[in-house]
Every structure is written in C-alpha cells, then in structure tokens.
Amino acid sequence: MADKTAQTIYIDADPSTVMDVIADIESYPEWVNEYKDCEVLEADPSGFPKKARLVLDAAVLKDTMVLAYDWNKVDSGSVTWSLVSSSLLKALDGAYRLSPKGSGTDVTYELAVDLVIPMIGLLKRKAERRLTDTALKDLKKRVEAD
C-alpha cells in the first residue's frame, strides 16, 4: 500500500455532529462536487453504512467504487474504509479521525490510494493532498452550515 496522506481541519461543532454528517453517505452528492451518486448497499444493526457505492467524477478521474466501512470505532471518534471494487483503483484506504478541541472538533482525514495505471509518485501525492484538502473543506462547510 502507498504512503498515507493526512490533513487536519478544525470544525466548529461537536464530534457527534461531525460524525453524523460523515455517516450520511447518501447525501455526499449534495455537498461533495466529485460525487455524482452515492448509495448505501448494506448497513450494520445501528444503521451505519457497512458497504456503499460511490460514483466519482473528478475531472479526469471517473469511476464507480464500492467501499467497505468500519464504524466500530465511532465511540473513539473514527471511521475507516477500504476498497471493495473499482475499475481505476487497486486500493483505497481512508479514515476520518475526530478529536474534541474546545467547543469544536479537530478532524483528520487520511487517504492512501493505489491506481491500476502507474502514476509518478509526486503527482499521486499532489492529487491525494488535493482530495484530502477539498474533502475537509467541504465537510467543514456542510457541518457549520447546519
């Protein structure tokens, strides 16, 4: 697996509010430009998505991915996911890690991507940084707008 890219942002909301937005995968197309469609395929007994299909349209990268989620760490403020299927990706591992900070939450987004088509490491890391930066800014806007 490739090196992880990680970035952190402060969101002016408590961790459970932030986690509720993260867990509402089917609403991602409303606030994440790159996702055109998202569907929960399987949920755990608590209603958290276990498996979801996401249609990605990020300029030159268009793909339909199925991701598996692990919400067992919700009490500790984190969720992880990994790739089940994709036509462009060999692997995708990600996580949101939430830490209370004052009246809000520090949210760290981790991402490691391995493409089917080889890509120069520098370009891949730049794309990963852009994805994590955009994801965190979009999440912040969505949470703080509610």
Order of alpha helices (4+ residues) and beta strands (2+ residues): beta-alpha-alpha-beta-beta-beta-beta-beta-beta-alpha
